[in-house]
Amino acid sequence: MILVSGFNVYPNEIEDVAATNPGVLEVAAVAQPDDNSGEVVALFVVKKDQSLTAEALIAFCRKELTGYKVPRHVYFRTELPKSNVGKILRRELRDELRRAAAALPQTAA
């Protein structure tokens, strides 16, 4: 579950909407740390159509989802990490984002 400004966002709901875009082959929704809202929705996407852009996918999701559920970040990959039975490993993707956020220098308030 992704916690955006106190609201519960279920990754399956976001993935179901994004997967209906004809340019998307595979998708995984994960929580990305955010200074303002705690977490935001981030999508990891394998493209079916190479002309698909992050902006187009976010606009597509905006038509179907409530504002706080709309992905803020889209990362394109050639493949997504999967288990032996083919399930996408969201935890690996989420941990990758957390490591990247921890590596960024902290700014003084």
VOPAGU-2260 file (C-alpha; in pm, 1 decimal, decimal comma):
REM VOPAGU-2260
SITE   aa  ch    i         X         Y         Z
SITE  MET   A    0       0,0       0,0       0,0
SITE  ILE   A    1     111,7     355,0     -74,6
SITE  LEU   A    2      31,1     626,4     180,2
SITE  VAL   A    3     -15,3     963,5       4,3
SITE  SER   A    4     -86,3    1249,6     246,0
SITE  GLY   A    5    -275,6    1011,0     474,0
SITE  PHE   A    6    -476,0     847,0     193,8
SITE  ASN   A    7    -440,5     477,3     115,3
SITE  VAL   A    8    -354,1     403,4    -247,3
SITE  TYR   A    9    -354,9      43,3    -364,7
SITE  PRO   A   10     -92,2     -37,4    -629,9
SITE  ASN   A   11    -323,4    -281,8    -811,5
SITE  GLU   A   12    -573,1      -3,7    -881,1
SITE  ILE   A   13    -305,2     219,2   -1035,9
SITE  GLU   A   14    -156,5     -69,1   -1234,6
SITE  ASP   A   15    -497,5    -169,8   -1369,6
SITE  VAL   A   16    -555,9     180,1   -1507,0
SITE  ALA   A   17    -203,6     221,4   -1649,5
SITE  ALA   A   18    -214,0    -124,3   -1809,6
SITE  THR   A   19    -515,6     -22,6   -2019,1
SITE  ASN   A   20    -295,1     227,0   -2204,5
SITE  PRO   A   21    -215,0      65,4   -2541,3
SITE  GLY   A   22     152,1     166,2   -2514,1
SITE  VAL   A   23     210,6     -24,8   -2188,7
SITE  LEU   A   24     331,2    -385,7   -2185,8
SITE  GLU   A   25     396,2    -426,7   -1811,3
SITE  VAL   A   26     360,0    -191,6   -1516,7
SITE  ALA   A   27     432,9    -182,4   -1144,0
SITE  ALA   A   28     319,6      90,3    -902,7
SITE  VAL   A   29     530,4     154,5    -593,7
SITE  ALA   A   30     571,3     416,8    -320,6
SITE  GLN   A   31     839,5     677,9    -370,3
SITE  PRO   A   32     946,0     886,6     -69,7
SITE  ASP   A   33     835,5    1249,8     -91,7
SITE  ASP   A   34     914,7    1542,9     138,7
SITE  ASN   A   35     570,1    1703,0     104,4
SITE  SER   A   36     325,4    1411,9     119,3
SITE  GLY   A   37     531,3    1130,4     273,1
SITE  GLU   A   38     498,0     907,9     -33,0
SITE  VAL   A   39     386,5     949,7    -393,2
SITE  VAL   A   40     295,2     697,2    -661,6
SITE  ALA   A   41     576,8     598,6    -897,3
SITE  LEU   A   42     530,0     373,0   -1199,5
SITE  PHE   A   43     784,7     139,4   -1349,9
SITE  VAL   A   44     682,0      63,3   -1707,8
SITE  VAL   A   45     790,2    -167,0   -1987,2
SITE  LYS   A   46     681,7      -6,1   -2313,7
SITE  LYS   A   47     490,5    -183,7   -2587,9
SITE  ASP   A   48     493,1     133,6   -2799,0
SITE  GLN   A   49     832,5     307,5   -2796,4
SITE  SER   A   50     671,3     648,3   -2859,1
SITE  LEU   A   51     499,3     641,1   -2516,1
SITE  THR   A   52     615,2     926,7   -2291,8
SITE  ALA   A   53     592,7     974,8   -1917,9
SITE  GLU   A   54     379,9    1285,4   -1966,2
SITE  ALA   A   55     133,5    1100,3   -2189,7
SITE  LEU   A   56      99,4     815,3   -1941,2
SITE  ILE   A   57      45,9    1052,6   -1648,0
SITE  ALA   A   58    -219,2    1241,4   -1848,0
SITE  PHE   A   59    -386,4     908,6   -1933,6
SITE  CYS   A   60    -396,9     810,9   -1564,5
SITE  ARG   A   61    -523,4    1157,6   -1464,7
SITE  LYS   A   62    -841,8    1094,4   -1666,1
SITE  GLU   A   63    -923,6     778,7   -1466,0
SITE  LEU   A   64    -783,2     839,1   -1117,0
SITE  THR   A   65    -840,9    1077,8    -828,6
SITE  GLY   A   66    -571,3    1346,0    -800,1
SITE  TYR   A   67    -372,0    1193,7    -514,5
SITE  LYS   A   68    -362,2     855,3    -694,0
SITE  VAL   A   69    -211,4     991,7   -1015,9
SITE  PRO   A   70     152,5     880,5   -1059,0
SITE  ARG   A   71     403,7    1160,2   -1002,3
SITE  HIS   A   72     701,1     974,3   -1152,3
SITE  VAL   A   73     731,7     727,5   -1440,5
SITE  TYR   A   74    1043,9     518,0   -1495,9
SITE  PHE   A   75    1082,5     318,5   -1814,9
SITE  ARG   A   76    1261,7     -15,9   -1809,1
SITE  THR   A   77    1333,5    -289,7   -2060,4
SITE  GLU   A   78    1212,0    -545,3   -1803,1
SITE  LEU   A   79    1079,3    -560,9   -1448,3
SITE  PRO   A   80    1220,6    -786,6   -1174,5
SITE  LYS   A   81    1011,8   -1100,4   -1134,1
SITE  SER   A   82     991,2   -1403,8    -907,7
SITE  ASN   A   83    1031,3   -1759,3   -1031,9
SITE  VAL   A   84     658,5   -1778,0   -1101,2
SITE  GLY   A   85     650,9   -1451,0   -1296,0
SITE  LYS   A   86     514,6   -1214,7   -1029,1
SITE  ILE   A   87     657,0    -861,0   -1047,0
SITE  LEU   A   88     871,9    -787,5    -741,7
SITE  ARG   A   89     750,6    -443,9    -631,8
SITE  ARG   A   90     966,6    -456,7    -319,6
SITE  GLU   A   91    1287,6    -451,1    -525,1
SITE  LEU   A   92    1166,1    -146,6    -715,4
SITE  ARG   A   93    1055,0      32,5    -399,1
SITE  ASP   A   94    1386,4     -41,4    -226,5
SITE  GLU   A   95    1572,0      96,5    -528,0
SITE  LEU   A   96    1382,2     425,8    -498,3
SITE  ARG   A   97    1447,7     444,9    -124,5
SITE  ARG   A   98    1820,8     387,5    -174,1
SITE  ALA   A   99    1826,6     664,4    -436,0
SITE  ALA   A  100    1642,3     902,7    -202,9
SITE  ALA   A  101    1881,8     823,4      82,8
SITE  ALA   A  102    2180,8     894,5    -142,5
SITE  LEU   A  103    2057,8    1247,4    -220,5
SITE  PRO   A  104    2209,2    1523,3      -5,8
SITE  GLN   A  105    1970,8    1654,9     257,9
SITE  THR   A  106    1886,7    2025,5     241,0
SITE  ALA   A  107    1861,8    2238,3     552,2
SITE  ALA   A  108    1519,0    2384,2     624,2
